[in-house]
Amino acid sequence: MRDYCVRPAGPEDLDGARAVMLDTVYRDFGTGYVPRWHGDIVDPAAAYLVPARHTLLVAVDGEGHVVGTGALDSRGPLHPPNPRHVAERYPSGATAQLRRVYVRPEHRRRGLARQLVAELLAFAAADGGYRAVYLHTDPSVEGAEAFWRSLGNVVHDERREPGGGQGIVHFDIPLHARIRTPHLTGR
């Protein structure tokens, strides 16, 4: 097994983190870069390193390459495009929104995403001001829906709306969830 380290990103990690994120939106989502959805990818320092209640974590392999990312910010989901009841349930400031939990395909199935989420939840709990943890996922991405269902609860599945909405699944993750993670060496 490779050695991995999951840690807060520093300025030296931003190019690698950006590459993981962009590769994911192009390869896994098939959307490519969409400015209204992915502005944080272009400037992750402003989105996650500067605001005190936000964070960006990276998973780094034994050779020093960023192979995974996970981010958290204090912005709840907006309406539109998200359903009104979801936006009302998860207001900005009181909601920790998980974002950009991505792992390069050749490093998946090693517990990195779980470790990233566990560290993000610890960050949210330590903040003391978050009441809820929210995220949404595109269920067409292989493994995404099953992964998030293993960690949280579905609060809204847009596929059940007339016309299917955006096809997005919205999740609540317990703030103090105990996530079982494999031991990652190098930590």
Rosetta blueprint (number, residue, H / E / L):
1 M L
2 R L
3 D L
4 Y E
5 C E
6 V E
7 R E
8 P E
9 A L
10 G L
11 P H
12 E H
13 D H
14 L H
15 D H
16 G H
17 A H
18 R H
19 A H
20 V H
21 M H
22 L H
23 D H
24 T H
25 V H
26 Y H
27 R H
28 D L
29 F L
30 G L
31 T L
32 G L
33 Y L
34 V L
35 P H
36 R H
37 W H
38 H H
39 G H
40 D H
41 I H
42 V H
43 D L
44 P H
45 A H
46 A H
47 A H
48 Y H
49 L H
50 V L
51 P L
52 A L
53 R L
54 H L
55 T E
56 L E
57 L E
58 V E
59 A E
60 V E
61 D E
62 G L
63 E L
64 G L
65 H L
66 V E
67 V E
68 G E
69 T E
70 G E
71 A E
72 L E
73 D E
74 S L
75 R L
76 G L
77 P L
78 L L
79 H L
80 P L
81 P L
82 N L
83 P L
84 R H
85 H H
86 V H
87 A H
88 E H
89 R H
90 Y L
91 P L
92 S L
93 G L
94 A L
95 T E
96 A E
97 Q E
98 L E
99 R E
100 R E
101 V E
102 Y E
103 V E
104 R L
105 P H
106 E H
107 H H
108 R L
109 R L
110 R L
111 G L
112 L H
113 A H
114 R H
115 Q H
116 L H
117 V H
118 A H
119 E H
120 L H
121 L H
122 A H
123 F H
124 A H
125 A H
126 A H
127 D H
128 G L
129 G L
130 Y L
131 R L
132 A E
133 V E
134 Y E
135 L E
136 H E
137 T E
138 D L
139 P L
140 S L
141 V L
142 E L
143 G L
144 A H
145 E H
146 A H
147 F H
148 W H
149 R H
150 S L
151 L L
152 G L
153 N E
154 V E
155 V E
156 H E
157 D E
158 E H
159 R H
160 R H
161 E L
162 P H
163 G H
164 G H
165 G L
166 Q L
167 G L
168 I L
169 V E
170 H E
171 F E
172 D E
173 I E
174 P L
175 L L
176 H L
177 A L
178 R L
179 I L
180 R L
181 T L
182 P L
183 H L
184 L L
185 T L
186 G L
187 R L
